[in-house]
Amino acid sequence: MRRLITASAVVFALIIGVSLSATGDSTSARAQENNNTNQNPAPQATPKTDKKAGNPTAEQIAETSILVYGSRPLLTQIRRNGVERGRVCKPTCELPGKTEEATYERRFVRGEKSETDKVRVDQKMPTLEYSLIYGGGRLWGVINGTAFTPREDAANTFLSQHRHSLDTLLRYKENGSSLSMIGKDKQKGLDLYILDLIGADKQRTRYFISAKTFHVVWLEYEENAPGGQPVKFRRSFHDYRYAQGTLVPYKTVLLQDGSQTQETKILTVTFGIKLDDALFKSPEA
């Protein structure tokens, strides 16, 4: 019995060894990643993986990241609903008086898949307050208690944030998405695993994951502009902290075709709060 327990412990240690070594030095790695990802990355390379060398698969990397972010059972239990409050600045919060700034409150309830989630974002600007609500696979807005159809650019930004996000990777199995390994590369002094995720809706998101901490450093995707021209987006993640045992980036920066267009800073986030279903219904209903 003693030999069986010892052998099991060794196997378990080998399995989680990668994630433990990744989190052991997370503070210094986090600072390095935040400093490096504030700038445009070097031209992307697409190195090929060497299967003979025993490199990890896309699924193994994704599963290790999920474990680092809190583990699938914990993420499912803790993040089933919640409230997030913060600031949105265009283009950056570092230029007070020279930027467009709004406060926001984001409330959400997770469904079995991302497409069945319910999300409500209330935004307050100096001259305007409105809400964008996603539920039942559709998006609408509310202003002064009256429903309206959001502008195309506002709707695309909202839906892109939902389709191309950290949660898209952390819930890839639940959403029925597929993963593929693009390779391993070194950019801005960081060793990165590069994964492609294809969702059930055929949307593609490319993730750049630290080979040291298994944090997602940034993700990239393309969306078509109103004229049909593809636009490249990059969303980078900074200031990682733990909230109720799960890892959360408190700062997010969005670049469009290489230029910074938006910065989001979380002020508070609380998971596990019961939310009234009426919050996610149209006033007309």
Buried (B, 14 or more C-beta within 10 A) or exposed (E): EEEEEEEEEEEEEEEEEBBEEBBEEBEEBBEBBBEBBEEEBEEEEEEEBEEEEEBBBBBBBBBBBBBBBBBBEBBBBBBBBBBBBBBBBBBBBEEEEEEEBBBBBBBBBBBEBBBEBBBBBBBEEEEEBBBBBBBEEEBBBBEEEEBEEBEEEBBBBBBBBBBBBBBBBBBBEBBEBEBBBBBBBEBBEBEBBBBBBBBEEEBBBBBBBBBBBBBBBBBBBEBEEEEEEEEEBBBBBBBBEEBBEBBBBBBBBBBBEEEBBBBBBBEEBEBEEEBEEEBBBBEEE
